């Protein structure tokens, strides 16, 4: 769920190295954009040093970049209709686009309409990336970034970050400073906050599985002090436990009317599951119901809900023996009753996604090494 974007921008992004600019004029040594065919400006020593630093950062942090060949014909064959009800959501003259590559594990995208940019995490590289809609470039927004995973905006438009390394949830203030919203519960350290969402009453909800402390790839290996849980930060700042009965809670989102919350159980057996709960005004949950069962090796992860209540879910292989990633990778779309209605096929597993663009109808898909996008006839729920 994406809160309404305010008029005020969060904070100017930090300068940093790009990881494969896409469809944009080149930059000179100072980061100044030049027209195609124009000679670059002669760099001063200061400009040269800035360019050298950026180049070094890119070399140290970037992962492999992968080429992508979009479908030339309309309609895009990678956008598959599994049920006739999905037909209205597919735009005939829209194809999947790769916006950038070079990440190790792309996650947690959040869109800033007031700045026309998207932020997403590259957790193993310990950085947050920024995709600029106007220039089509992907660059470093923040590094180090606490091995960030899930990102969101609060009701005032400030950036919320789930940090694996610090085992905490932070808020970036308008002046760029950081406020810790939660790092302990009942005196014990959180595990590794993973996904995060805001409700219209100002409360902040996040999942806290141990994924980030299970090794040293996306955080620091450590022993869990608390059960796998979902928490709620009330509007007054008080942290409360929502549920501790899920094995590896992961993605979460509200229905358009906020009367239900959907939560992925990432380590459910034998298959991953999306549970539906009724939400009371004080945040208490009831009526636990299985909404979606992966029913096989499909890997439910992060997801978003559109304004009609459909769930657009990051999808791929769970790594089990016999699974075929090439048949699974992408985005699966389910209707409010949990029926699969569409499949957007991608060449990489999609971990998380969000709606954005001027009309909130561009689906941004954070997928392993790359960021993809597709215009759809659907809008993210607010």
KEKE-3310 file (N, C-alpha, C; in steps of 0.2 Angstrom, whole numbers, plus 5000, padded with zeros to 4 digits):
npx = (5004:5003:5006:4997:5006:5015:5017:5030:5047:5057:5071:5086:5094:5109:5125:5132:5139:5133:5124:5124:5118:5102:5095:5098:5106:5125:5135:5147:5163:5160:5148:5138:5125:5127:5123:5119:5132:5139:5155:5163:5164:5179:5187:5189:5202:5195:5183:5188:5192:5180:5174:5183:5181:5168:5169:5177:5168:5158:5165:5168:5156:5146:5136:5134:5129:5115:5110:5095:5082:5068:5051:5047:5035:5017:5003:5013:5021:5025:5017:5005:4988:4979:4966:4951:4947:4958:4961:4957:4967:4979:4988:4987:4997:5009:5025:5036:5050:5067:5075:5087:5102:5114:5113:5114:5104:5089:5077:5062:5055:5050:5040:5042:5032:5032:5045:5047:5054:5061:5065:5075:5081:5097:5102:5113:5124:5124:5117:5105:5096:5093:5081:5078:5065:5064:5077:5080:5090:5099:5106:5117:5109:5110:5124:5134:5120:5114:5112:5099:5082:5066:5056:5047:5035:5030:5015:5018:5027:5040:5055:5054:5064:5068:5081:5093:5106:5107:5096:5083:5070:5070:5067:5069:5072:5066:5078:5088:5093:5093:5080:5077:5065:5061:5069:5070:5060:5051:5063:5072:5082:5077:5074:5077:5070:5060:5049:5038:5024:5012:4998:4982:4979:4991:4999:5012:5017:5027:5036:5046:5056:5070:5079:5089:5099:5103:5114:5130:5128:5117:5117:5123:5128:5119:5111:5094:5084:5070:5054:5048:5040:5026:5025:5018:5019:5012:5002:5006:5019:5022:5027:5020:5016:5009:5007:5014:5013:5018:5029:5043:5038:5034:5032:5019:5003:4989:4971:4961:4952:4957:4952:4957:4972:4985:4997:5013:5018:5033:5040:5032:5025:5019:5021:5023:5013:4999:4991:4976:4969:4957:4956:4956:4951:4960:4971:4971:4971:4960:4951:4959:4963:4967:4972:4980:4989:5004:5005:5015:5032:5033:5038:5032:5034:5038:5024:5010:4994:4981:4969:4957:4958:4966:4980:4997:5010:5027:5037:5044:5056:5057:5068:5068:5071:5070:5062:5058:5064:5063:5050:5043:5048:5044:5030:5015:4998:4984:4966:4955:4949:4959:4962:4973:4976:4984:5000:5016:5029:5046:5064:5071:5070:5057:5057:5051:5039:5031:5018:5019:5024:5017:5003:5001:5001:5011:5020:5033:5046:5056:5069:5080:5094:5091:5080:5064:5050:5032:5019:5002:4984:4979:4979:4989:4984:4978)
npy = (4994:5011:5026:5042:5053:5067:5085:5089:5086:5072:5072:5078:5067:5058:5060:5047:5032:5026:5012:5006:5017:5020:5023:5037:5053:5054:5056:5069:5070:5077:5073:5080:5082:5079:5084:5071:5067:5079:5086:5081:5091:5100:5092:5098:5097:5095:5090:5078:5071:5068:5060:5050:5044:5040:5031:5021:5017:5011:5000:4993:4990:4986:4973:4959:4964:4962:4958:4963:4958:4966:4961:4963:4963:4968:4961:4960:4945:4940:4944:4936:4930:4922:4921:4926:4938:4946:4952:4965:4972:4971:4980:4983:4989:4989:4984:4974:4982:4984:4993:4995:4987:4977:4974:4965:4959:4964:4973:4979:4991:5008:5022:5039:5051:5065:5068:5061:5049:5032:5022:5008:4994:4986:4974:4965:4972:4983:4995:5008:5011:5023:5026:5037:5044:5055:5055:5042:5035:5024:5025:5027:5030:5029:5024:5017:5007:5000:4987:4987:4982:4981:4995:5010:5024:5036:5044:5057:5057:5054:5043:5027:5013:4996:4989:4977:4975:4984:4979:4985:4998:5012:5030:5042:5059:5075:5083:5075:5068:5053:5044:5032:5021:5008:4995:4986:4974:4971:4972:4965:4962:4966:4954:4954:4966:4966:4968:4982:4993:5006:5012:5021:5028:5032:5022:5010:4996:4981:4966:4954:4943:4931:4932:4941:4939:4926:4924:4931:4938:4947:4955:4954:4939:4931:4926:4923:4933:4935:4928:4924:4937:4949:4967:4982:4999:5011:5026:5034:5030:5019:5002:4987:4970:4961:4948:4932:4920:4915:4907:4913:4927:4938:4947:4960:4968:4980:4978:4987:4995:4994:4985:4972:4963:4957:4944:4936:4920:4915:4903:4893:4877:4863:4873:4890:4903:4915:4924:4930:4942:4949:4966:4976:4992:4995:4989:4975:4958:4946:4932:4923:4917:4906:4913:4912:4899:4893:4881:4873:4874:4888:4905:4915:4932:4948:4960:4969:4978:4982:4995:4988:4977:4967:4956:4958:4949:4946:4933:4917:4904:4893:4887:4873:4855:4851:4861:4873:4888:4896:4894:4900:4913:4930:4940:4935:4937:4939:4937:4946:4935:4925:4919:4914:4925:4932:4932:4939:4936:4936:4937:4935:4931:4939:4949:4959:4973:4988:5000:5015:5030:5044:5042:5032:5019:5012:4997:4993:4982:4974:4964:4952:4954:4966:4980:4981:4986:4989:4996:4995:4992:4996:5002:5007:5003:5015)
npz = (5000:4996:5003:5001:4991:4997:4993:4996:4994:4999:5002:4995:4984:4987:4979:4968:4961:4945:4939:4926:4916:4908:4892:4892:4889:4889:4904:4909:4917:4929:4932:4924:4913:4895:4878:4866:4855:4858:4863:4878:4893:4898:4911:4927:4941:4952:4947:4941:4951:4958:4948:4948:4960:4960:4950:4956:4967:4960:4954:4965:4971:4962:4954:4943:4927:4916:4900:4891:4880:4874:4870:4853:4846:4848:4856:4871:4873:4885:4895:4902:4900:4912:4916:4910:4917:4919:4907:4905:4912:4905:4895:4878:4870:4877:4884:4893:4901:4904:4916:4922:4927:4936:4950:4966:4973:4971:4979:4989:4983:4982:4977:4973:4970:4970:4967:4956:4956:4960:4973:4978:4986:4987:4994:4997:4993:5001:4999:4994:4980:4966:4954:4941:4934:4924:4918:4916:4922:4933:4949:4964:4979:4993:5002:5014:5019:5029:5025:5019:5016:5015:5009:5012:5013:5025:5031:5030:5020:5022:5021:5025:5032:5032:5040:5039:5045:5056:5062:5063:5061:5052:5050:5038:5040:5034:5033:5031:5042:5053:5061:5073:5074:5078:5087:5096:5106:5120:5127:5120:5105:5089:5075:5060:5052:5038:5027:5025:5028:5027:5036:5034:5046:5051:5057:5057:5050:5051:5045:5053:5051:5052:5042:5038:5048:5047:5040:5033:5022:5019:5030:5047:5054:5067:5082:5084:5095:5097:5093:5076:5069:5067:5068:5074:5074:5083:5080:5090:5092:5100:5100:5096:5097:5083:5077:5081:5075:5063:5052:5047:5042:5029:5015:5016:5015:5014:5011:4999:5007:5019:5028:5029:5031:5022:5023:5019:5022:5023:5026:5026:5027:5016:5006:5001:5008:5007:5020:5025:5036:5047:5051:5066:5073:5082:5078:5081:5076:5067:5062:5054:5038:5024:5010:4998:4991:4987:4981:4976:4969:4968:4973:4984:4989:4991:4988:4981:4982:4971:4966:4964:4972:4969:4970:4967:4965:4969:4961:4959:4959:4973:4975:4977:4974:4957:4953:4941:4937:4925:4921:4931:4936:4938:4940:4948:4947:4957:4960:4972:4978:4978:4967:4953:4940:4931:4923:4923:4914:4918:4915:4927:4945:4953:4967:4974:4972:4965:4963:4952:4944:4935:4934:4942:4937:4933:4934:4944:4945:4956:4953:4956:4949:4942:4937:4932:4922:4918:4910:4915:4915:4928:4945:4959:4976:4987)
capx = (5000:5007:5002:4997:5013:5014:5020:5036:5051:5060:5078:5090:5098:5117:5128:5135:5140:5127:5126:5121:5113:5098:5092:5099:5113:5130:5138:5154:5167:5157:5141:5134:5123:5128:5119:5122:5137:5143:5161:5162:5167:5186:5186:5194:5204:5189:5178:5191:5192:5173:5173:5187:5178:5162:5171:5179:5163:5154:5168:5168:5149:5141:5136:5134:5123:5112:5106:5088:5079:5061:5047:5045:5028:5012:5004:5019:5019:5027:5011:5000:4981:4977:4959:4948:4946:4965:4962:4956:4973:4984:4988:4990:5003:5014:5029:5041:5056:5072:5077:5094:5104:5120:5112:5115:5098:5085:5071:5059:5054:5045:5040:5041:5029:5034:5052:5048:5060:5060:5071:5075:5087:5102:5104:5120:5129:5123:5115:5099:5097:5088:5079:5076:5060:5066:5083:5081:5096:5099:5112:5117:5106:5113:5128:5131:5112:5112:5109:5092:5077:5059:5056:5040:5034:5025:5010:5021:5031:5047:5057:5055:5069:5070:5088:5095:5112:5105:5090:5079:5066:5072:5064:5074:5069:5067:5084:5092:5095:5089:5077:5076:5058:5060:5075:5069:5054:5052:5070:5076:5084:5073:5078:5079:5064:5060:5044:5035:5018:5009:4990:4980:4979:4998:5002:5017:5017:5033:5038:5053:5059:5077:5082:5095:5104:5105:5121:5133:5127:5113:5118:5128:5125:5118:5106:5088:5082:5063:5051:5047:5034:5024:5024:5014:5021:5006:5003:5010:5026:5022:5028:5016:5016:5003:5006:5020:5011:5019:5035:5046:5033:5038:5028:5013:4999:4982:4966:4960:4948:4961:4949:4961:4979:4988:5004:5016:5022:5039:5043:5026:5026:5024:5022:5022:5006:4997:4986:4971:4967:4953:4960:4952:4953:4966:4977:4971:4969:4956:4948:4964:4961:4972:4970:4984:4994:5009:5004:5021:5038:5032:5041:5029:5039:5034:5018:5006:4987:4978:4963:4952:4959:4970:4987:5002:5015:5033:5036:5049:5057:5059:5075:5068:5074:5065:5059:5060:5064:5061:5043:5040:5050:5040:5024:5009:4992:4978:4961:4953:4947:4965:4963:4978:4972:4989:5007:5020:5035:5053:5070:5074:5065:5055:5057:5046:5036:5027:5015:5021:5022:5012:4996:5001:4999:5017:5022:5040:5047:5063:5070:5087:5100:5088:5074:5059:5044:5027:5012:4996:4978:4978:4982:4990:4979:4981)
capy = (5000:5017:5032:5048:5057:5074:5089:5091:5080:5069:5074:5077:5061:5058:5058:5041:5029:5023:5005:5005:5022:5017:5027:5044:5056:5053:5061:5070:5068:5080:5071:5085:5078:5082:5082:5066:5070:5085:5084:5082:5097:5098:5091:5101:5092:5093:5085:5072:5067:5066:5055:5044:5041:5037:5025:5016:5015:5007:4994:4989:4988:4983:4966:4958:4967:4957:4961:4961:4960:4966:4959:4969:4963:4969:4962:4957:4938:4938:4946:4931:4930:4916:4921:4932:4944:4949:4955:4972:4975:4971:4986:4979:4992:4990:4979:4974:4986:4983:5000:4995:4981:4977:4973:4958:4957:4970:4973:4984:4997:5013:5027:5046:5055:5072:5069:5057:5044:5026:5020:5001:4991:4981:4973:4962:4978:4988:5002:5010:5013:5028:5026:5043:5044:5060:5054:5035:5033:5021:5027:5025:5035:5029:5018:5011:5008:4996:4981:4989:4978:4984:5003:5013:5031:5037:5048:5063:5057:5052:5037:5022:5008:4990:4988:4970:4976:4987:4975:4991:5002:5019:5035:5048:5065:5080:5086:5069:5064:5047:5043:5025:5020:5002:4991:4981:4973:4968:4973:4960:4965:4963:4949:4958:4969:4964:4972:4987:4996:5011:5012:5028:5031:5033:5017:5007:4988:4977:4959:4953:4936:4931:4931:4945:4937:4919:4923:4937:4941:4953:4958:4951:4933:4932:4922:4927:4934:4935:4924:4927:4941:4955:4972:4988:5005:5015:5033:5038:5028:5013:4996:4982:4964:4959:4941:4928:4913:4913:4904:4917:4932:4941:4953:4962:4974:4980:4978:4995:4998:4993:4981:4966:4964:4950:4942:4930:4916:4913:4897:4889:4870:4862:4878:4897:4905:4922:4923:4936:4943:4955:4971:4980:4999:4996:4985:4968:4954:4940:4928:4921:4913:4905:4916:4910:4894:4893:4874:4870:4878:4896:4908:4921:4936:4955:4961:4975:4977:4987:4998:4983:4972:4961:4955:4958:4946:4944:4926:4914:4897:4893:4883:4866:4851:4850:4868:4876:4895:4899:4894:4903:4919:4936:4942:4932:4942:4935:4942:4946:4928:4921:4915:4917:4928:4934:4930:4943:4933:4939:4932:4934:4931:4945:4949:4964:4977:4993:5004:5022:5034:5050:5040:5026:5013:5009:4992:4993:4975:4973:4957:4949:4959:4971:4983:4980:4990:4988:4999:4991:4996:4995:5007:5004:5005:5021)
capz = (5000:4995:5006:4997:4991:4998:4988:4998:4993:5005:5003:4989:4984:4987:4973:4968:4955:4942:4938:4919:4914:4903:4888:4894:4887:4894:4909:4909:4923:4935:4932:4921:4907:4889:4873:4862:4850:4860:4866:4885:4895:4900:4918:4932:4945:4957:4943:4939:4957:4959:4943:4950:4966:4958:4946:4961:4970:4955:4953:4971:4973:4957:4952:4935:4923:4911:4894:4890:4874:4875:4864:4848:4844:4853:4863:4874:4875:4892:4899:4900:4903:4915:4917:4906:4921:4918:4900:4905:4915:4901:4889:4871:4867:4882:4885:4899:4900:4909:4917:4924:4930:4940:4957:4968:4975:4971:4984:4992:4979:4984:4972:4976:4964:4970:4964:4950:4956:4963:4977:4979:4990:4984:5001:4998:4991:5006:4996:4991:4973:4964:4947:4940:4928:4919:4914:4914:4925:4940:4953:4971:4983:4999:5004:5017:5020:5034:5022:5019:5013:5013:5010:5012:5015:5030:5029:5028:5014:5024:5019:5030:5029:5036:5040:5042:5049:5062:5065:5066:5057:5053:5046:5036:5040:5028:5033:5029:5048:5053:5067:5074:5076:5082:5086:5102:5108:5127:5129:5116:5099:5083:5071:5054:5049:5031:5023:5029:5025:5032:5036:5033:5052:5053:5060:5053:5051:5047:5047:5057:5051:5054:5036:5038:5053:5046:5037:5032:5015:5019:5037:5051:5057:5074:5085:5085:5101:5097:5088:5069:5071:5063:5073:5073:5077:5083:5078:5096:5092:5104:5097:5098:5093:5079:5077:5081:5073:5056:5051:5041:5039:5023:5012:5019:5012:5016:5006:4998:5012:5025:5033:5029:5030:5019:5025:5016:5027:5019:5027:5027:5024:5011:5001:5004:5009:5009:5025:5026:5042:5048:5055:5070:5073:5087:5076:5083:5070:5069:5056:5049:5032:5019:5004:4992:4992:4981:4978:4972:4971:4968:4979:4986:4992:4992:4984:4982:4980:4966:4969:4964:4977:4966:4973:4962:4969:4967:4960:4956:4962:4980:4976:4978:4968:4952:4952:4935:4938:4919:4921:4937:4937:4936:4944:4948:4949:4960:4962:4979:4981:4978:4961:4949:4934:4926:4925:4919:4914:4918:4915:4934:4950:4956:4974:4976:4967:4968:4957:4952:4938:4936:4935:4947:4933:4930:4938:4944:4947:4958:4951:4957:4947:4938:4938:4926:4922:4914:4911:4916:4916:4935:4949:4966:4981:4992)
cpx = (5004:5003:5002:5004:5012:5018:5028:5041:5054:5066:5082:5094:5106:5119:5132:5136:5134:5129:5122:5116:5109:5095:5092:5106:5118:5132:5145:5157:5164:5150:5136:5132:5124:5124:5122:5126:5141:5149:5160:5166:5174:5185:5191:5197:5199:5184:5181:5191:5185:5172:5176:5184:5172:5163:5173:5173:5159:5158:5168:5161:5145:5142:5136:5128:5121:5108:5099:5085:5071:5057:5046:5038:5023:5006:5010:5017:5021:5022:5005:4994:4980:4970:4956:4948:4953:4965:4962:4963:4979:4983:4991:4996:5008:5018:5034:5047:5061:5075:5084:5095:5111:5119:5113:5108:5093:5079:5068:5057:5049:5046:5038:5038:5031:5041:5053:5054:5057:5066:5070:5081:5091:5105:5111:5125:5128:5122:5108:5100:5092:5087:5076:5071:5062:5072:5084:5087:5095:5106:5111:5114:5109:5118:5133:5124:5110:5109:5101:5088:5071:5060:5049:5041:5029:5020:5012:5026:5038:5048:5057:5059:5069:5077:5090:5101:5111:5100:5085:5075:5068:5068:5069:5070:5070:5074:5090:5094:5090:5086:5075:5069:5057:5067:5075:5062:5055:5059:5075:5077:5079:5077:5081:5073:5065:5056:5040:5029:5015:5001:4988:4980:4986:5002:5007:5018:5023:5033:5045:5055:5067:5081:5089:5101:5106:5111:5124:5132:5122:5112:5123:5124:5125:5112:5100:5086:5074:5060:5050:5040:5032:5022:5020:5017:5015:5007:5007:5017:5027:5023:5024:5016:5009:5002:5013:5019:5013:5027:5039:5041:5037:5034:5021:5010:4992:4977:4965:4956:4951:4957:4952:4968:4981:4995:5007:5019:5027:5042:5038:5028:5019:5025:5021:5015:5005:4991:4982:4969:4962:4956:4955:4955:4960:4972:4976:4968:4964:4954:4954:4962:4966:4969:4973:4989:4998:5008:5009:5027:5038:5034:5037:5034:5035:5028:5015:4999:4985:4972:4957:4953:4963:4977:4992:5008:5021:5034:5042:5050:5059:5065:5074:5070:5068:5061:5062:5059:5061:5054:5039:5042:5046:5036:5018:5003:4986:4972:4959:4951:4953:4966:4968:4974:4977:4996:5011:5027:5042:5059:5074:5068:5063:5054:5051:5044:5032:5024:5018:5020:5017:5005:4995:4999:5005:5019:5030:5042:5055:5065:5077:5092:5097:5081:5070:5053:5039:5021:5006:4990:4975:4982:4983:4985:4982:4977)
cpy = (5006:5023:5038:5052:5064:5079:5090:5085:5078:5073:5073:5071:5062:5057:5051:5038:5026:5016:5003:5010:5019:5023:5035:5046:5054:5058:5063:5069:5071:5078:5076:5081:5082:5080:5076:5070:5076:5082:5086:5088:5095:5098:5095:5096:5090:5088:5079:5068:5064:5060:5049:5040:5037:5030:5019:5013:5010:5000:4990:4986:4985:4976:4965:4961:4962:4960:4959:4963:4960:4963:4965:4969:4965:4963:4958:4950:4936:4940:4941:4931:4923:4915:4927:4939:4949:4953:4962:4976:4975:4976:4983:4982:4994:4983:4979:4977:4984:4990:5000:4988:4982:4977:4966:4955:4963:4969:4979:4991:5002:5019:5034:5050:5062:5073:5065:5052:5038:5025:5012:4999:4986:4979:4970:4967:4983:4995:5002:5013:5018:5027:5033:5043:5049:5058:5047:5032:5029:5022:5026:5031:5035:5023:5021:5013:5003:4989:4982:4984:4982:4992:5005:5020:5031:5042:5055:5063:5055:5045:5032:5016:5003:4989:4981:4971:4979:4984:4980:4993:5009:5024:5041:5054:5070:5083:5081:5065:5058:5046:5035:5024:5013:4998:4985:4980:4969:4967:4968:4963:4962:4958:4953:4961:4968:4968:4977:4991:5001:5011:5020:5032:5033:5028:5013:5000:4985:4970:4959:4946:4936:4930:4935:4943:4930:4918:4930:4941:4947:4956:4954:4945:4933:4927:4926:4927:4934:4930:4928:4931:4946:4960:4978:4994:5010:5022:5037:5035:5022:5007:4991:4976:4962:4952:4938:4921:4911:4911:4908:4922:4936:4947:4954:4968:4974:4980:4986:4998:4997:4988:4974:4968:4957:4950:4936:4926:4912:4906:4892:4882:4867:4867:4885:4899:4912:4921:4930:4936:4949:4960:4976:4987:5000:4991:4977:4964:4948:4937:4926:4916:4913:4908:4913:4905:4893:4886:4872:4874:4885:4899:4915:4925:4943:4955:4967:4974:4983:4990:4994:4977:4966:4961:4954:4955:4944:4936:4923:4907:4898:4889:4876:4862:4850:4856:4870:4884:4898:4899:4898:4911:4925:4938:4938:4937:4937:4940:4942:4939:4923:4917:4918:4919:4930:4932:4935:4939:4937:4934:4931:4934:4938:4945:4953:4969:4983:4997:5011:5025:5039:5048:5034:5020:5010:5004:4992:4986:4975:4966:4955:4954:4965:4974:4983:4985:4988:4992:4995:4995:4994:5001:5005:5007:5011:5020)
cpz = (5000:4998:5001:4997:4992:4993:4990:4997:4999:5007:4997:4989:4984:4981:4973:4961:4952:4941:4931:4918:4908:4899:4890:4891:4892:4899:4908:4916:4929:4936:4929:4914:4901:4884:4869:4856:4852:4864:4874:4887:4898:4908:4922:4936:4950:4953:4942:4945:4959:4955:4945:4956:4964:4954:4951:4965:4966:4955:4959:4973:4968:4956:4945:4933:4917:4906:4894:4884:4874:4869:4860:4846:4850:4851:4865:4876:4882:4897:4897:4904:4906:4916:4913:4910:4920:4912:4901:4908:4911:4895:4883:4869:4873:4883:4891:4897:4905:4910:4919:4927:4934:4948:4959:4970:4976:4975:4986:4989:4982:4979:4976:4970:4964:4967:4957:4950:4960:4967:4978:4983:4986:4990:5001:4997:4996:5004:4994:4985:4971:4957:4946:4933:4922:4915:4912:4917:4932:4943:4960:4975:4990:5000:5009:5018:5025:5031:5022:5015:5011:5014:5009:5013:5020:5027:5028:5023:5015:5022:5025:5028:5035:5035:5043:5047:5056:5066:5068:5060:5058:5049:5044:5036:5034:5028:5032:5036:5048:5060:5068:5077:5080:5081:5092:5103:5115:5129:5125:5109:5093:5079:5065:5050:5041:5026:5028:5025:5030:5031:5036:5040:5055:5056:5055:5055:5047:5050:5049:5057:5052:5048:5036:5043:5052:5043:5037:5026:5015:5026:5040:5054:5064:5076:5086:5092:5102:5092:5081:5070:5066:5069:5070:5077:5077:5081:5084:5097:5096:5099:5100:5094:5090:5079:5077:5079:5066:5056:5045:5038:5034:5021:5015:5015:5014:5010:5005:5003:5019:5030:5034:5028:5027:5021:5022:5022:5023:5020:5029:5024:5022:5006:5005:5003:5010:5014:5024:5033:5042:5052:5059:5070:5077:5084:5077:5077:5072:5062:5051:5044:5027:5012:4997:4994:4986:4977:4974:4974:4970:4974:4980:4990:4994:4987:4985:4979:4976:4969:4968:4969:4975:4969:4968:4966:4966:4967:4957:4960:4969:4981:4977:4972:4963:4950:4945:4935:4931:4918:4926:4938:4934:4942:4943:4950:4951:4961:4969:4982:4981:4972:4956:4942:4929:4928:4920:4920:4914:4918:4922:4939:4952:4963:4977:4971:4970:4961:4958:4945:4939:4937:4939:4944:4930:4935:4938:4948:4949:4957:4951:4955:4944:4940:4932:4927:4917:4915:4911:4917:4924:4939:4956:4971:4985:4999)
residu = (UNK:UNK:UNK:UNK:UNK:UNK:UNK:UNK:UNK:UNK:UNK:UNK:UNK:UNK:UNK:UNK:UNK:UNK:UNK:UNK:UNK:UNK:UNK:UNK:UNK:UNK:UNK:UNK:UNK:UNK:UNK:UNK:UNK:UNK:UNK:UNK:UNK:UNK:UNK:UNK:UNK:UNK:UNK:UNK:UNK:UNK:UNK:UNK:UNK:UNK:UNK:UNK:UNK:UNK:UNK:UNK:UNK:UNK:UNK:UNK:UNK:UNK:UNK:UNK:UNK:UNK:UNK:UNK:UNK:UNK:UNK:UNK:UNK:UNK:UNK:UNK:UNK:UNK:UNK:UNK:UNK:UNK:UNK:UNK:UNK:UNK:UNK:UNK:UNK:UNK:UNK:UNK:UNK:UNK:UNK:UNK:UNK:UNK:UNK:UNK:UNK:UNK:UNK:UNK:UNK:UNK:UNK:UNK:UNK:UNK:UNK:UNK:UNK:UNK:UNK:UNK:UNK:UNK:UNK:UNK:UNK:UNK:UNK:UNK:UNK:UNK:UNK:UNK:UNK:UNK:UNK:UNK:UNK:UNK:UNK:UNK:UNK:UNK:UNK:UNK:UNK:UNK:UNK:UNK:UNK:UNK:UNK:UNK:UNK:UNK:UNK:UNK:UNK:UNK:UNK:UNK:UNK:UNK:UNK:UNK:UNK:UNK:UNK:UNK:UNK:UNK:UNK:UNK:UNK:UNK:UNK:UNK:UNK:UNK:UNK:UNK:UNK:UNK:UNK:UNK:UNK:UNK:UNK:UNK:UNK:UNK:UNK:UNK:UNK:UNK:UNK:UNK:UNK:UNK:UNK:UNK:UNK:UNK:UNK:UNK:UNK:UNK:UNK:UNK:UNK:UNK:UNK:UNK:UNK:UNK:UNK:UNK:UNK:UNK:UNK:UNK:UNK:UNK:UNK:UNK:UNK:UNK:UNK:UNK:UNK:UNK:UNK:UNK:UNK:UNK:UNK:UNK:UNK:UNK:UNK:UNK:UNK:UNK:UNK:UNK:UNK:UNK:UNK:UNK:UNK:UNK:UNK:UNK:UNK:UNK:UNK:UNK:UNK:UNK:UNK:UNK:UNK:UNK:UNK:UNK:UNK:UNK:UNK:UNK:UNK:UNK:UNK:UNK:UNK:UNK:UNK:UNK:UNK:UNK:UNK:UNK:UNK:UNK:UNK:UNK:UNK:UNK:UNK:UNK:UNK:UNK:UNK:UNK:UNK:UNK:UNK:UNK:UNK:UNK:UNK:UNK:UNK:UNK:UNK:UNK:UNK:UNK:UNK:UNK:UNK:UNK:UNK:UNK:UNK:UNK:UNK:UNK:UNK:UNK:UNK:UNK:UNK:UNK:UNK:UNK:UNK:UNK:UNK:UNK:UNK:UNK:UNK:UNK:UNK:UNK:UNK:UNK:UNK:UNK:UNK:UNK:UNK:UNK:UNK:UNK:UNK:UNK:UNK:UNK:UNK:UNK:UNK:UNK:UNK:UNK:UNK:UNK:UNK:UNK:UNK:UNK:UNK:UNK:UNK:UNK:UNK:UNK:UNK:UNK:UNK:UNK:UNK:UNK:UNK:UNK:UNK:UNK:UNK:UNK:UNK:UNK:UNK:UNK:UNK:UNK:UNK:UNK)
# end
